[in-house]
């Protein structure tokens, strides 16, 4: 990581134990709302979630944008992309979340 100021290797190569911890750590919680309320996300727009991790924020935002909106969830880690896809399907918003 010393030569990579963005810690790319840290996020590209994540072992399963760490992936499992991130899945739990990055759960949406009501306090998170305070971070996103200033963006004034309402029904209808297209929103990007860069560095989506397991997708919990993208899923919550997909609920905010409603059926007329869309969320593009992007991450450098392919396991996070898979988790986001799976989590969005389980939450019933996979039609609004593109990964």
N, CA, C and O atoms as a DFTB+ gen file, in Angstrom:
396 C
 N C O
     1  1       0.809      -1.193       0.000
     2  2       0.000       0.000       0.000
     3  2       0.856       1.263       0.000
     4  3       0.358       2.338      -0.333
     5  1       2.105       1.159       0.358
     6  2       2.934       2.355       0.489
     7  2       3.035       3.129      -0.821
     8  3       3.018       4.359      -0.804
     9  1       3.140       2.435      -1.959
    10  2       3.290       3.119      -3.227
    11  2       1.972       3.488      -3.892
    12  3       1.968       4.160      -4.923
    13  1       0.875       3.066      -3.329
    14  2      -0.437       3.308      -3.928
    15  2      -1.257       4.214      -3.009
    16  3      -1.819       3.738      -2.023
    17  1      -1.333       5.492      -3.312
    18  2      -2.030       6.414      -2.404
    19  2      -3.533       6.155      -2.300
    20  3      -4.180       6.663      -1.384
    21  1      -4.091       5.383      -3.209
    22  2      -5.519       5.110      -3.165
    23  2      -5.822       3.727      -2.593
    24  3      -6.983       3.322      -2.534
    25  1      -4.796       3.008      -2.174
    26  2      -4.951       1.696      -1.549
    27  2      -5.736       0.724      -2.420
    28  3      -6.564      -0.044      -1.930
    29  1      -5.461       0.770      -3.722
    30  2      -6.186      -0.069      -4.677
    31  2      -6.136      -1.544      -4.290
    32  3      -7.166      -2.218      -4.290
    33  1      -4.948      -2.052      -3.958
    34  2      -4.840      -3.471      -3.608
    35  2      -5.705      -3.828      -2.407
    36  3      -6.256      -4.927      -2.335
    37  1      -5.822      -2.909      -1.478
    38  2      -6.653      -3.152      -0.297
    39  2      -8.105      -3.418      -0.693
    40  3      -8.777      -4.239      -0.069
    41  1      -8.586      -2.734      -1.719
    42  2      -9.986      -2.863      -2.116
    43  2     -10.217      -3.889      -3.214
    44  3     -11.330      -4.397      -3.350
    45  1      -9.197      -4.205      -3.997
    46  2      -9.368      -5.188      -5.069
    47  2      -9.299      -6.602      -4.526
    48  3     -10.099      -7.454      -4.911
    49  1      -8.356      -6.860      -3.639
    50  2      -8.124      -8.211      -3.120
    51  2      -8.581      -8.302      -1.670
    52  3      -7.798      -8.073      -0.748
    53  1      -9.837      -8.634      -1.475
    54  2     -10.400      -8.715      -0.137
    55  2     -10.697     -10.178       0.185
    56  3     -11.412     -10.853      -0.555
    57  1     -10.143     -10.660       1.298
    58  2     -10.404     -12.049       1.671
    59  2     -11.844     -12.192       2.177
    60  3     -12.489     -11.203       2.525
    61  1     -12.330     -13.416       2.211
    62  2     -13.734     -13.680       2.529
    63  2     -14.128     -13.177       3.916
    64  3     -15.228     -12.651       4.087
    65  1     -13.258     -13.326       4.899
    66  2     -13.592     -12.847       6.247
    67  2     -13.837     -11.336       6.240
    68  3     -14.786     -10.849       6.854
    69  1     -12.981     -10.613       5.546
    70  2     -13.142      -9.165       5.473
    71  2     -14.397      -8.787       4.685
    72  3     -15.098      -7.842       5.049
    73  1     -14.683      -9.524       3.604
    74  2     -15.915      -9.277       2.847
    75  2     -17.141      -9.456       3.745
    76  3     -18.075      -8.654       3.707
    77  1     -17.122     -10.510       4.546
    78  2     -18.242     -10.764       5.453
    79  2     -18.391      -9.636       6.466
    80  3     -19.508      -9.222       6.777
    81  1     -17.265      -9.136       6.983
    82  2     -17.320      -8.027       7.943
    83  2     -17.861      -6.764       7.278
    84  3     -18.678      -6.056       7.865
    85  1     -17.405      -6.476       6.046
    86  2     -17.893      -5.297       5.329
    87  2     -19.394      -5.402       5.061
    88  3     -20.114      -4.406       5.128
    89  1     -19.856      -6.598       4.760
    90  2     -21.286      -6.806       4.516
    91  2     -22.083      -6.356       5.751
    92  3     -23.150      -5.757       5.620
    93  1     -21.566      -6.643       6.927
    94  2     -22.238      -6.240       8.166
    95  2     -21.978      -4.775       8.516
    96  3     -22.897      -4.063       8.922
    97  1     -20.748      -4.327       8.363
    98  2     -20.379      -2.960       8.751
    99  2     -21.087      -1.902       7.913
   100  3     -21.445      -0.841       8.424
   101  1     -21.287      -2.182       6.650
   102  2     -21.817      -1.176       5.738
   103  2     -23.337      -1.202       5.626
   104  3     -23.896      -0.643       4.683
   105  1     -24.006      -1.840       6.572
   106  2     -25.469      -1.841       6.570
   107  2     -25.970      -0.405       6.682
   108  3     -25.354       0.432       7.342
   109  1     -27.090      -0.139       6.032
   110  2     -27.699       1.183       6.153
   111  2     -28.241       1.325       7.568
   112  3     -28.795       0.380       8.129
   113  1     -28.078       2.505       8.136
   114  2     -28.697       2.753       9.422
   115  2     -29.274       4.163       9.400
   116  3     -28.818       5.002       8.623
   117  1     -30.258       4.435      10.230
   118  2     -30.941       5.733      10.177
   119  2     -30.003       6.938      10.287
   120  3     -30.293       7.995       9.726
   121  1     -28.902       6.797      10.991
   122  2     -27.959       7.920      11.103
   123  2     -27.354       8.265       9.748
   124  3     -26.954       9.407       9.522
   125  1     -27.284       7.298       8.853
   126  2     -26.737       7.533       7.516
   127  2     -27.584       8.531       6.734
   128  3     -27.075       9.240       5.866
   129  1     -28.844       8.580       7.037
   130  2     -29.750       9.486       6.338
   131  2     -29.250      10.922       6.403
   132  3     -29.369      11.666       5.430
   133  1     -28.692      11.316       7.545
   134  2     -28.200      12.686       7.717
   135  2     -27.114      13.039       6.706
   136  3     -26.980      14.201       6.321
   137  1     -26.338      12.048       6.273
   138  2     -25.282      12.295       5.288
   139  2     -25.837      12.559       3.891
   140  3     -25.242      13.301       3.110
   141  1     -26.964      11.958       3.587
   142  2     -27.504      12.020       2.229
   143  2     -28.648      13.015       2.061
   144  3     -28.944      13.419       0.937
   145  1     -29.291      13.414       3.141
   146  2     -30.403      14.363       3.032
   147  2     -30.039      15.662       2.315
   148  3     -30.859      16.175       1.554
   149  1     -28.833      16.219       2.529
   150  2     -28.503      17.464       1.821
   151  2     -28.488      17.331       0.298
   152  3     -28.594      18.335      -0.407
   153  1     -28.359      16.123      -0.210
   154  2     -28.371      15.913      -1.662
   155  2     -29.786      16.046      -2.232
   156  3     -29.963      16.109      -3.448
   157  1     -30.775      16.088      -1.366
   158  2     -32.164      16.272      -1.773
   159  2     -32.574      15.271      -2.857
   160  3     -33.128      15.649      -3.890
   161  1     -32.294      13.995      -2.606
   162  2     -32.631      12.938      -3.556
   163  2     -34.121      12.647      -3.433
   164  3     -34.615      12.282      -2.366
   165  1     -34.813      12.814      -4.530
   166  2     -36.262      12.642      -4.550
   167  2     -36.624      11.630      -5.627
   168  3     -35.740      11.178      -6.355
   169  1     -37.877      11.266      -5.749
   170  2     -38.268      10.313      -6.785
   171  2     -37.912      10.811      -8.193
   172  3     -38.146      11.968      -8.543
   173  1     -37.343       9.905      -8.980
   174  2     -37.124      10.193     -10.385
   175  2     -35.708      10.290     -10.911
   176  3     -35.486       9.869     -12.046
   177  1     -34.721      10.813     -10.178
   178  2     -33.417      11.035     -10.807
   179  2     -32.575       9.766     -10.958
   180  3     -32.902       8.697     -10.443
   181  1     -31.486       9.943     -11.683
   182  2     -30.456       8.916     -11.804
   183  2     -29.328       9.329     -10.870
   184  3     -28.863      10.468     -10.916
   185  1     -28.884       8.393     -10.014
   186  2     -27.871       8.678      -8.998
   187  2     -26.727       7.686      -9.155
   188  3     -26.958       6.516      -9.463
   189  1     -25.498       8.140      -8.946
   190  2     -24.333       7.264      -8.970
   191  2     -23.820       7.018      -7.562
   192  3     -23.702       7.951      -6.767
   193  1     -23.517       5.770      -7.253
   194  2     -22.900       5.406      -5.974
   195  2     -21.533       4.813      -6.300
   196  3     -21.413       3.632      -6.624
   197  1     -20.511       5.654      -6.209
   198  2     -19.150       5.240      -6.533
   199  2     -18.495       4.666      -5.288
   200  3     -18.457       5.315      -4.243
   201  1     -17.974       3.435      -5.404
   202  2     -17.425       2.749      -4.244
   203  2     -18.559       2.194      -3.401
   204  3     -18.604       2.394      -2.187
   205  1     -19.476       1.492      -4.061
   206  2     -20.732       1.065      -3.436
   207  2     -20.574      -0.025      -2.394
   208  3     -21.508      -0.285      -1.635
   209  1     -19.399      -0.678      -2.338
   210  2     -19.256      -1.772      -1.373
   211  2     -20.323      -2.822      -1.634
   212  3     -20.610      -3.132      -2.790
   213  1     -20.916      -3.375      -0.581
   214  2     -21.945      -4.396      -0.776
   215  2     -23.304      -3.856      -1.191
   216  3     -24.262      -4.619      -1.313
   217  1     -23.400      -2.540      -1.410
   218  2     -24.583      -1.967      -2.032
   219  2     -25.680      -1.454      -1.121
   220  3     -26.746      -1.081      -1.610
   221  1     -25.465      -1.423       0.169
   222  2     -26.538      -1.015       1.073
   223  2     -26.985       0.432       0.852
   224  3     -28.176       0.730       0.936
   225  1     -26.044       1.326       0.573
   226  2     -26.424       2.716       0.290
   227  2     -27.154       2.800      -1.047
   228  3     -28.167       3.490      -1.158
   229  1     -26.652       2.112      -2.046
   230  2     -27.312       2.114      -3.363
   231  2     -28.747       1.612      -3.247
   232  3     -29.645       2.134      -3.907
   233  1     -28.958       0.621      -2.425
   234  2     -30.298       0.058      -2.237
   235  2     -31.219       1.079      -1.567
   236  3     -32.363       1.259      -1.985
   237  1     -30.718       1.738      -0.537
   238  2     -31.532       2.755       0.133
   239  2     -31.859       3.907      -0.822
   240  3     -32.994       4.382      -0.869
   241  1     -30.862       4.344      -1.573
   242  2     -31.086       5.432      -2.528
   243  2     -32.081       4.990      -3.609
   244  3     -32.887       5.796      -4.073
   245  1     -32.027       3.719      -4.009
   246  2     -32.993       3.207      -4.992
   247  2     -34.417       3.322      -4.465
   248  3     -35.351       3.546      -5.236
   249  1     -34.585       3.171      -3.172
   250  2     -35.915       3.350      -2.575
   251  2     -36.317       4.821      -2.643
   252  3     -37.482       5.139      -2.883
   253  1     -35.358       5.712      -2.434
   254  2     -35.649       7.152      -2.478
   255  2     -36.026       7.611      -3.879
   256  3     -36.939       8.422      -4.036
   257  1     -35.328       7.100      -4.915
   258  2     -35.595       7.557      -6.278
   259  2     -36.855       6.928      -6.853
   260  3     -37.393       7.414      -7.847
   261  1     -37.322       5.864      -6.243
   262  2     -38.575       5.246      -6.654
   263  2     -38.495       4.559      -8.010
   264  3     -37.421       4.406      -8.591
   265  1     -39.645       4.156      -8.490
   266  2     -39.712       3.369      -9.727
   267  2     -39.311       4.158     -10.965
   268  3     -38.957       3.565     -11.983
   269  1     -39.359       5.475     -10.897
   270  2     -38.963       6.290     -12.042
   271  2     -37.493       6.683     -12.017
   272  3     -37.001       7.291     -12.968
   273  1     -36.787       6.344     -10.946
   274  2     -35.372       6.687     -10.825
   275  2     -34.484       5.481     -11.039
   276  3     -34.957       4.378     -11.313
   277  1     -33.190       5.711     -10.909
   278  2     -32.226       4.634     -11.126
   279  2     -30.935       4.944     -10.372
   280  3     -30.578       6.109     -10.199
   281  1     -30.238       3.902      -9.924
   282  2     -28.952       4.051      -9.245
   283  2     -27.916       3.215      -9.986
   284  3     -28.125       2.028     -10.236
   285  1     -26.807       3.842     -10.331
   286  2     -25.657       3.130     -10.886
   287  2     -24.694       2.892      -9.741
   288  3     -24.132       3.839      -9.191
   289  1     -24.500       1.626      -9.375
   290  2     -23.622       1.252      -8.266
   291  2     -22.318       0.704      -8.842
   292  3     -22.320      -0.283      -9.577
   293  1     -21.212       1.352      -8.503
   294  2     -19.913       0.971      -9.058
   295  2     -18.919       0.681      -7.942
   296  3     -18.898       1.363      -6.918
   297  1     -18.107      -0.332      -8.154
   298  2     -17.048      -0.631      -7.198
   299  2     -15.901      -1.317      -7.928
   300  3     -16.107      -2.000      -8.932
   301  1     -14.692      -1.126      -7.412
   302  2     -13.498      -1.715      -8.000
   303  2     -13.397      -3.214      -7.680
   304  3     -12.658      -3.945      -8.340
   305  1     -14.134      -3.658      -6.677
   306  2     -14.059      -5.044      -6.231
   307  2     -15.220      -5.853      -6.807
   308  3     -16.384      -5.518      -6.586
   309  1     -14.908      -6.905      -7.537
   310  2     -15.951      -7.701      -8.192
   311  2     -16.847      -8.424      -7.188
   312  3     -18.024      -8.656      -7.467
   313  1     -16.303      -8.784      -6.021
   314  2     -17.139      -9.421      -4.997
   315  2     -18.185      -8.441      -4.467
   316  3     -19.326      -8.828      -4.217
   317  1     -17.803      -7.179      -4.297
   318  2     -18.773      -6.172      -3.876
   319  2     -19.855      -5.999      -4.934
   320  3     -21.029      -5.843      -4.601
   321  1     -19.472      -6.026      -6.189
   322  2     -20.449      -5.903      -7.274
   323  2     -21.445      -7.055      -7.195
   324  3     -22.650      -6.845      -7.332
   325  1     -20.953      -8.262      -6.976
   326  2     -21.835      -9.431      -6.841
   327  2     -22.741      -9.302      -5.627
   328  3     -23.932      -9.609      -5.697
   329  1     -22.173      -8.847      -4.509
   330  2     -22.984      -8.662      -3.297
   331  2     -24.061      -7.609      -3.531
   332  3     -25.205      -7.779      -3.108
   333  1     -23.696      -6.525      -4.200
   334  2     -24.670      -5.472      -4.477
   335  2     -25.810      -6.027      -5.315
   336  3     -26.979      -5.778      -5.022
   337  1     -25.479      -6.764      -6.340
   338  2     -26.508      -7.355      -7.214
   339  2     -27.445      -8.255      -6.392
   340  3     -28.666      -8.170      -6.524
   341  1     -26.872      -9.104      -5.556
   342  2     -27.643     -10.029      -4.734
   343  2     -28.481      -9.287      -3.689
   344  3     -29.653      -9.605      -3.487
   345  1     -27.878      -8.303      -3.032
   346  2     -28.591      -7.538      -2.008
   347  2     -29.734      -6.718      -2.612
   348  3     -30.798      -6.592      -2.006
   349  1     -29.514      -6.160      -3.807
   350  2     -30.570      -5.390      -4.476
   351  2     -31.742      -6.293      -4.845
   352  3     -32.902      -5.903      -4.717
   353  1     -31.431      -7.485      -5.297
   354  2     -32.498      -8.436      -5.638
   355  2     -33.288      -8.805      -4.389
   356  3     -34.519      -8.832      -4.413
   357  1     -32.582      -9.087      -3.299
   358  2     -33.248      -9.453      -2.045
   359  2     -34.120      -8.312      -1.511
   360  3     -35.152      -8.553      -0.884
   361  1     -33.698      -7.072      -1.763
   362  2     -34.449      -5.906      -1.291
   363  2     -35.584      -5.513      -2.240
   364  3     -36.380      -4.627      -1.929
   365  1     -35.654      -6.177      -3.396
   366  2     -36.732      -5.888      -4.340
   367  2     -36.519      -4.643      -5.183
   368  3     -37.474      -4.081      -5.719
   369  1     -35.251      -4.202      -5.305
   370  2     -34.978      -2.994      -6.092
   371  2     -33.975      -3.250      -7.220
   372  3     -33.382      -2.305      -7.741
   373  1     -33.784      -4.487      -7.594
   374  2     -32.787      -4.809      -8.625
   375  2     -33.113      -4.167      -9.963
   376  3     -32.221      -3.975     -10.789
   377  1     -34.381      -3.833     -10.189
   378  2     -34.751      -3.167     -11.435
   379  2     -34.295      -1.708     -11.462
   380  3     -34.293      -1.079     -12.520
   381  1     -33.913      -1.172     -10.310
   382  2     -33.480       0.227     -10.203
   383  2     -32.001       0.382      -9.914
   384  3     -31.493       1.503      -9.876
   385  1     -31.296      -0.732      -9.708
   386  2     -29.870      -0.671      -9.367
   387  2     -29.074      -1.388     -10.452
   388  3     -29.209      -2.599     -10.626
   389  1     -28.254      -0.652     -11.174
   390  2     -27.373      -1.244     -12.187
   391  2     -25.979      -1.350     -11.601
   392  3     -25.429      -0.367     -11.104
   393  1     -25.413      -2.534     -11.659
   394  2     -24.047      -2.748     -11.160
   395  2     -23.181      -3.277     -12.270
   396  3     -21.993      -3.526     -12.062
